[in-house]
Amino acid sequence: MVTETEQCVFSILTNPSIRGRIVAHRPKQHCHVELPDLTPDRIEGLWVALVLGLTERGLVSNGLFDVPTARSDERVSVWAGDFQVLCSDCSPGSISHSLLKRPVLPPAISLAIGGPTGSGKTTLIRRLLSSPLGDRMMRYIAYTTRQPRSGETDGVDYHFVDPCEITVYQNNPRFAEYVEARGNWYWVDLGSIFRSRWSKVRAIHVFSITQVHEFLSRRAIIPDLQWIWLDTSYDEVSRRLQNRGDDNRTQSLAHCERLAAQDRTGLVSLNLDTEILTVEESLAALTDFIRAKEEKILWT
């Protein structure tokens, strides 16, 4: 009898974006899947898709797949619990790659900085980067279809993408968590999140997340994620947007109201009122929060 885990794996591998073909299957033991163009990017996309699909269904937890490493004349081997998925490239003359099983994610501080437009998210993140903790920070730069604002730099603040090119990213399962806000799309490279988690010891991982469903989706694969919410009043947001010459001020204020209506009960670990607190005071409160969390971590 096919288990729920196997059914989930099959649905992911045979998805049109992956185009896998199951050529052999032994229930509760293993299956063999052929995929076209098994490049490193596609393998990473496959890995991310499996992690997301299985964790969202509660079938595995805490991340269990290693990042891919290219090796000639080997199949891809992915484990979901005790069920092994063997993947091979059906393209002529291709090079295969390997995925190895790995235990839970190593300990780290994972922060999601959230708040409405104009609440000071970017300013606080930049100050944290320049603080004594800055050399330990791993910041994840999201992708967006919106136009850069004055002073923003591509690859530093966001990866700015032409709206016509978004389907290229949507067809690659390593990119996920698409969120629409004020008529623009935002998304992330989940593969980079897992790679960097293993690449730096005692790191502080920082994300920018404003919506509840986005936070819950990210926490499903990063269970230790802490939400830091920057709060400010509607009138103060309006004043800040006017001062910086926001071209979409009406849309931004409407989005601010939608964020205010979200039920964040039990999700926010630290609330900072940036209308009352200065940037330095907010940074000090966040630093104290990080230090307190570190004392409870058994670093390896």
C-alpha positions in Angstrom: 0.0 0.0 0.0 1.3 3.4 -1.0 2.0 5.7 2.1 1.0 9.3 2.3 4.7 10.3 2.1 5.1 8.4 -1.2 1.9 9.9 -2.6 3.3 13.4 -1.8 6.7 12.6 -3.3 5.0 11.3 -6.5 2.8 14.4 -6.8 5.8 16.6 -6.5 8.1 14.8 -8.9 5.4 14.4 -11.6 4.4 18.1 -11.4 4.6 19.8 -14.8 7.3 22.1 -13.5 9.6 19.1 -12.7 8.3 16.6 -15.4 9.4 13.4 -13.7 8.5 9.9 -14.9 8.2 7.1 -12.4 9.9 4.0 -13.9 10.0 1.7 -10.8 8.5 1.7 -7.4 8.7 -0.6 -4.4 6.2 0.5 -1.7 7.7 1.8 1.6 11.2 1.2 0.2 12.1 3.2 -2.9 11.1 4.5 -6.3 13.1 5.4 -9.4 12.2 8.6 -11.3 13.6 9.8 -14.6 13.8 13.6 -15.1 14.8 15.7 -18.1 17.8 18.1 -18.0 19.0 17.2 -14.5 21.2 20.3 -14.1 22.4 21.5 -10.6 19.7 24.2 -10.7 17.0 21.7 -11.4 18.3 19.4 -8.7 18.2 22.3 -6.2 14.7 23.1 -7.3 13.7 19.5 -6.8 15.2 19.5 -3.4 13.4 22.7 -2.3 10.1 21.4 -3.7 10.4 18.2 -1.8 11.3 19.9 1.5 8.4 22.4 1.1 5.9 19.8 0.0 6.7 17.3 2.8 6.9 19.8 5.6 3.7 21.6 4.6 1.9 18.3 4.9 3.5 17.5 8.2 5.3 14.4 6.9 8.8 15.5 7.8 10.1 18.4 10.0 13.2 20.6 10.5 14.7 20.0 7.1 16.4 16.8 6.1 18.0 17.2 2.7 21.5 18.3 1.9 22.3 20.8 -0.9 23.3 19.1 -4.2 26.9 18.3 -5.2 27.7 17.4 -8.7 29.2 13.9 -9.3 29.6 12.1 -12.5 28.0 8.7 -13.1 25.7 8.9 -10.0 22.0 9.1 -9.6 20.3 11.6 -7.3 19.4 10.0 -4.0 16.7 11.8 -1.9 15.4 10.4 1.4 12.0 11.1 2.9 12.2 9.4 6.2 13.1 5.8 5.3 11.7 6.1 1.8 14.4 6.6 -0.9 13.8 8.4 -4.1 16.4 7.6 -6.9 16.4 10.2 -9.7 18.3 9.8 -13.0 18.7 12.1 -16.0 16.9 10.8 -19.1 18.8 13.3 -21.4 21.4 11.7 -23.6 25.0 12.3 -22.6 24.1 14.1 -19.4 25.9 14.4 -16.1 24.1 13.2 -13.0 24.2 14.8 -9.6 23.8 13.6 -6.0 21.8 14.6 -3.0 22.7 13.2 0.4 20.6 12.8 3.5 21.3 15.3 6.3 20.0 15.6 9.8 18.0 18.6 11.2 19.2 22.1 10.5 22.1 23.3 12.8 21.3 25.9 15.5 21.1 29.5 14.5 19.2 32.8 15.2 16.5 33.3 12.6 14.7 36.6 12.5 11.8 37.8 10.3 11.6 41.6 10.4 8.1 42.8 9.6 6.0 45.9 9.6 4.1 48.3 7.2 5.9 50.3 4.5 7.6 53.2 6.2 7.9 51.5 9.6 11.7 51.4 9.4 12.4 47.8 8.4 15.2 48.6 5.9 16.8 51.2 8.3 16.8 48.7 11.2 18.3 45.9 9.1 21.0 48.3 7.8 21.9 49.4 11.4 22.0 45.7 12.5 24.4 45.0 9.6 26.7 47.8 10.7 26.5 46.8 14.4 29.0 44.5 16.2 26.7 41.6 15.3 26.9 42.5 11.6 29.7 40.1 10.7 27.5 37.2 11.7 24.4 38.3 9.7 23.1 36.4 6.7 20.6 38.6 5.0 18.4 37.1 2.3 17.6 39.4 -0.6 14.1 38.9 -2.0 13.1 39.2 -5.7 10.5 41.7 -6.8 8.8 43.0 -9.9 8.4 46.5 -8.5 10.6 49.4 -9.6 13.6 50.4 -7.4 13.0 53.4 -5.1 15.4 56.2 -4.9 18.6 55.0 -3.2 17.9 51.3 -3.7 20.4 49.1 -5.4 19.8 45.9 -7.4 21.2 42.9 -5.5 21.5 44.8 -2.3 18.0 45.9 -1.4 16.2 43.5 -3.7 16.7 41.6 -6.9 14.6 43.7 -9.3 13.0 41.6 -12.0 11.1 42.7 -15.1 7.5 41.6 -14.7 7.6 39.9 -18.0 10.3 37.5 -16.7 8.4 36.3 -13.6 7.3 33.1 -15.3 11.0 32.0 -15.6 11.2 32.0 -11.8 7.7 30.5 -11.3 8.7 27.5 -13.5 11.8 26.8 -11.2 10.6 25.2 -7.9 13.6 26.5 -6.1 11.9 29.9 -6.1 8.8 30.1 -3.9 6.6 32.0 -1.5 5.2 34.4 -4.1 3.4 37.3 -2.3 1.5 40.1 -4.1 1.6 43.6 -2.4 0.5 46.9 -3.9 0.4 45.4 -7.4 3.9 43.9 -7.3 5.2 40.4 -6.7 7.8 39.4 -4.1 9.4 36.0 -3.8 12.5 34.2 -2.4 15.2 31.7 -3.4 14.6 29.0 -0.8 17.7 27.0 -1.9 20.0 29.8 -0.7 18.3 29.7 2.7 19.3 26.0 3.3 22.8 26.4 1.8 23.7 29.3 4.0 22.3 27.6 7.1 25.0 25.1 6.8 27.8 27.4 5.6 28.2 29.7 8.7 28.4 28.8 12.4 26.6 31.0 14.9 25.0 33.0 12.2 22.1 35.4 12.5 19.7 34.9 9.6 17.5 37.9 8.7 14.4 37.9 6.5 11.9 40.6 5.7 8.4 39.3 6.1 5.2 41.3 6.5 2.3 38.9 6.0 1.0 36.2 8.3 0.7 33.5 5.7 4.2 34.3 4.5 5.6 34.0 8.0 3.8 30.7 8.6 5.0 29.3 5.3 8.6 30.2 6.1 8.4 28.9 9.7 7.2 25.5 8.3 10.8 25.0 7.0 12.6 27.1 9.6 11.0 26.1 12.9 13.1 28.5 15.0 12.1 31.6 13.0 11.2 34.6 15.3 9.0 37.4 14.0 10.1 40.9 15.0 7.3 43.4 14.2 7.8 47.1 13.7 4.7 49.0 14.6 3.7 52.6 13.9 0.5 54.5 13.5 -1.3 55.1 10.2 -0.7 58.9 10.4 3.0 58.4 11.1 3.3 56.0 8.1 1.5 58.6 5.9 3.9 61.3 7.0 6.9 59.2 6.3 5.7 58.1 2.9 5.0 61.7 2.0 8.5 62.8 3.2 10.2 60.2 1.0 8.1 61.0 -2.0 6.4 57.6 -2.4 4.8 57.4 -5.8 2.3 54.8 -4.6 1.3 56.4 -1.3 -2.4 55.6 -1.6 -1.7 51.9 -2.4 0.9 51.8 0.4 -1.5 53.2 3.0 -4.2 50.7 1.9 -1.6 47.9 2.3 -0.8 49.3 5.7 -4.4 49.0 6.8 -4.5 45.4 5.5 -1.4 44.5 7.5 -2.9 46.2 10.6 -6.0 44.0 10.3 -4.0 40.7 10.3 -4.3 38.5 13.3 -0.7 38.1 14.6 -1.7 36.7 18.0 1.0 34.4 19.3 3.2 34.8 16.3 5.3 38.0 17.1 8.2 37.5 19.5 9.2 41.1 19.8 7.1 44.2 19.1 8.9 47.5 18.5 6.9 50.8 18.3 9.1 52.8 15.9 6.9 55.9 16.3 8.1 56.1 19.9 11.5 54.4 19.8 14.5 55.9 18.0 16.5 53.7 15.6 19.2 53.2 18.2 16.6 52.2 20.8 15.0 49.7 18.5 18.5 48.3 17.6 19.3 48.0 21.4 16.1 46.1 22.0 16.7 43.8 19.1 20.3 43.2 20.2 19.1 42.3 23.7 16.5 39.9 22.2 19.2 38.2 20.1 21.6 37.9 23.1 18.8 36.4 25.2 18.0 33.8 22.5 21.7 32.9 22.2 22.0 32.0 25.8 19.4 29.3 25.3 21.1 27.7 22.3 23.4 24.7 22.5 25.8 25.7 19.7 27.5 22.8 17.9 
